[in-house]
Amino acid sequence: MAADFSLNTLHARMASSTSALIIVSRPVDPDCIGTARALRWLLAAQGRTASITCFFSIPSNMADFPGMDEVRVAQPESFDFTPFDLFITVDGSSWGQFFGDGWHSILGRLNMERIVNIDHHEPEEIMQAIPGQCLNIKTSSTAQVLYEHLIEPSGLTPPAGIADCLYRALLYDTRGFRNEMHTGAYRFAEALIALGADHAGAVDVNFDMREVQYLTWAIQHTRFISDLGVMLLVIDAERQAELEALLGKDFLDFDAIYKETIQRQIAGFHYGIILTDKLDGSVRLNWRTRGYGSHLAIAGVARKAGFRAGGHRNAGGGSFAGSIQDAQARLLEHLRRELLN
Ligand SMILES: [Mn+2]
């Protein structure tokens, strides 16, 4: 089994490491942070030193996540990687999710043999580059991968605070057991509750008012394309200026309610797509697909339309090199081709 081979490699790498760097992914969310904190605890409990680094800014909705003070935010270009003998990337499948757009030159400074990846996304370029060093299991969350393959077999008991982080990761990635349900997710949840995870605290969500403002704005700007069952939100330069005036520079951090309540929840609309002009000659793609029933995988259609695409089948993202007009036209053309033929 590939997983066993990777697990052995992972154990060997961890056993020979004295100072590990755990690198979290973009989007910075409860799964990557919760998993990173639990991994750091596990390594410490085994007598090893590890630190957690994030090469992106922390979104405002993650500022209150328990233990965020353990996460060091840094610039990858000026970061000193030399004190570390192991690099563990968690909860992402492509290099840019960890090292940003300049990932290629960053990788050139690292010993590729000292990188291991722990993840639950569709395998992508990291798997292609270092297949024997990836613990990639298709399951609810990277937190569950870590728990089942490293924490539980270690025989060590995580403290309540760590169980709580893992529980928040599980709830976030499954949106409260609605999506990405895989074998063992409830068992994992039950184990975390027994270890002291605070369920009431984890589900006590108070949305930022800006999420409501984003939702209102986004609904008004969404194109409901009935014959395709597609909801398309295009955020071009002009609309970005509008959003920035409304919500500030980090307006993209406030799309959670829209994504969860609109994108895959409206009868007759199976695909929720957002195209955002990155204003650097490229376009960001995000999608949510209804998980129930037989629907197209957007990643495949997007790739045919010239996008890079990855993530999960029903929730993912990607990018397009070119104008937002071209991105939109090509994606719609290919969606039409696939959906109406
Ligand atoms: Mn995840």
Residues whose N, C-alpha, C, O or C-beta is under 5 A from the ligand:
A	BS01	MN	D31 D91 S141 T142 D173
